[in-house]
Amino acid sequence: MVFKLFLDANVCLDLLLRRENYSDSKRIFERISSGNCKAFITPSIVHIIAYILPKYYDKSVVKNIVLDLLKSVRVVDCNHEIAVNAVNSQMTDIEDALQYYTAMHHKIDYFISLDKNLIKCAIPILPIYTPEQFLQDFPD
């Protein structure tokens, strides 16, 4: 079975910046590359990544990094109805709510994030895993 994963910005940035959780994020992306998982992000995630990467890399390199990322992930969008539902939800962080409700709308199987506050807000229809938890619960 091919899992559909929504990747939060922190997971992508851990890979791209080789941060603390790099190895787990790398393993998630290896599963994506092998075809065992399909990955999804929103334009907002692209925006966050494009905003942060120039602090670490030359702007001429950032465009190529983002284009390489977009070879591995599919961008899904949020419409007006999703935005209204997200803002009206119990989630206090609107940006997280927008990502989460967009993932639900697109029938994503699992939301992958390191955001502890977001993880607490998960509902059964869309479980939230850290990369490490996902890799443990769904080994190769």
C-alpha positions in Angstrom: 0.0 0.0 0.0 1.3 3.5 -0.9 0.8 5.9 1.9 -0.1 9.5 1.2 1.8 11.8 3.5 1.5 15.5 4.2 4.8 17.0 5.1 4.9 19.9 7.4 7.6 22.6 6.7 9.7 21.5 9.7 10.2 18.0 8.1 11.2 19.5 4.8 13.6 22.0 6.4 15.2 19.3 8.6 16.1 17.5 5.3 17.1 20.6 3.4 19.2 22.2 6.2 20.4 18.9 7.7 19.0 19.8 11.1 18.6 17.7 14.2 16.0 15.3 12.7 17.8 15.0 9.3 18.2 11.2 9.3 14.5 10.5 9.9 13.4 13.1 7.4 15.9 11.7 4.9 14.4 8.2 5.4 10.9 9.6 4.8 12.1 11.1 1.5 13.8 7.9 0.6 10.4 6.1 0.9 8.9 8.8 -1.3 11.7 8.4 -3.9 11.2 4.6 -3.9 7.5 5.0 -4.5 6.4 3.6 -1.2 4.9 6.9 -0.2 3.5 9.9 -2.0 4.1 13.3 -0.4 2.1 16.5 -0.4 2.6 20.1 0.7 0.8 23.3 0.3 2.0 26.5 -1.4 2.3 27.9 2.1 5.0 25.3 2.8 6.8 26.3 -0.4 6.7 29.9 0.8 8.1 29.0 4.3 10.9 27.1 2.8 11.7 29.8 0.2 11.7 32.3 3.0 14.1 30.4 5.3 16.6 28.8 2.9 18.2 32.1 1.8 19.4 32.6 5.3 21.6 29.5 4.8 22.2 29.3 1.1 22.8 31.7 -1.8 19.6 32.8 -3.5 20.8 31.3 -6.8 21.0 27.9 -5.1 17.7 28.2 -3.3 15.6 28.1 -6.5 17.3 24.8 -7.5 16.7 23.3 -4.0 13.0 24.2 -4.1 12.7 22.8 -7.6 14.4 19.6 -6.5 11.9 19.3 -3.6 9.0 19.8 -6.0 10.2 16.8 -7.9 9.4 14.7 -4.8 6.3 16.3 -3.5 2.9 17.3 -5.0 1.5 20.7 -4.1 -2.2 20.7 -3.0 -4.1 23.9 -2.4 -6.6 25.2 0.1 -9.9 26.7 -1.1 -12.2 29.2 0.7 -14.3 26.5 2.4 -11.3 24.7 3.8 -9.9 28.0 5.0 -13.1 28.9 6.8 -13.3 25.5 8.4 -9.7 25.7 9.5 -10.1 29.1 11.0 -13.3 28.0 12.8 -11.6 24.9 14.2 -10.5 24.3 17.7 -6.8 24.8 16.6 -5.4 28.0 17.9 -2.5 28.2 15.3 -4.2 29.3 12.1 -1.3 28.3 9.9 -1.3 24.8 11.3 -5.0 24.6 11.0 -4.8 25.5 7.3 -2.2 22.8 6.6 -4.1 20.2 8.6 -7.6 20.9 7.1 -6.1 21.0 3.6 -4.5 17.6 4.2 -7.9 16.3 5.4 -9.7 17.7 2.4 -7.3 15.9 0.1 -7.7 12.6 1.9 -4.1 12.4 3.0 -3.4 9.3 5.2 -0.9 10.7 7.6 0.4 14.2 8.6 4.1 14.2 9.4 5.3 17.0 11.7 7.6 17.8 14.6 5.2 20.4 16.0 4.2 19.1 19.4 1.3 21.5 19.8 -0.1 20.4 16.4 0.3 16.7 17.3 -1.9 17.2 20.3 -4.7 18.5 18.0 -4.8 15.4 15.8 -8.1 13.7 15.2 -8.5 10.0 14.2 -9.3 10.8 10.6 -5.9 12.3 10.1 -3.2 11.1 12.5 -0.1 13.2 13.0 3.2 11.4 13.4 6.7 12.7 13.9 9.0 11.2 11.2 10.6 8.9 13.9 7.2 7.6 15.0 6.0 7.1 11.4 9.2 5.1 10.6 8.8 3.0 13.7 5.1 2.3 13.2 5.4 1.6 9.5 8.8 0.0 8.9 10.0 -0.8 5.4 
